[in-house]
Amino acid sequence: MKNEYSASADFAGQNIYKACWISSKDGKKLQEFLDSKQRHIARDKDGKLVFMAESRAWLQMVQDNFLT
């Protein structure tokens, strides 16, 4: 990257159990979820929202609390 784009970058590994694309028909609930889990939200190469769960147990807890 440095030679081609004159830019540098640092990469840091993360322990991610599973990445899940997220969407909702309820904009208010989606925003509530995004606000509460912002540290674990990213966008994929197409700009779609992705939730990154650190463990199976945590993913299950989030699903139990937020799925409608």
Sequence and secondary structure as in RCSB ss.txt:
>XXXX:A:sequence
MKNEYSASADFAGQNIYKACWISSKDGKKLQEFLDSKQRHIARDKDGKLVFMAESRAWLQMVQDNFLT
>XXXX:A:secstr
 HHHHS          SEEEE   S HHHHHHHHHHTGGGEEE TTS EEEEESSHHHHHHHHHHH  
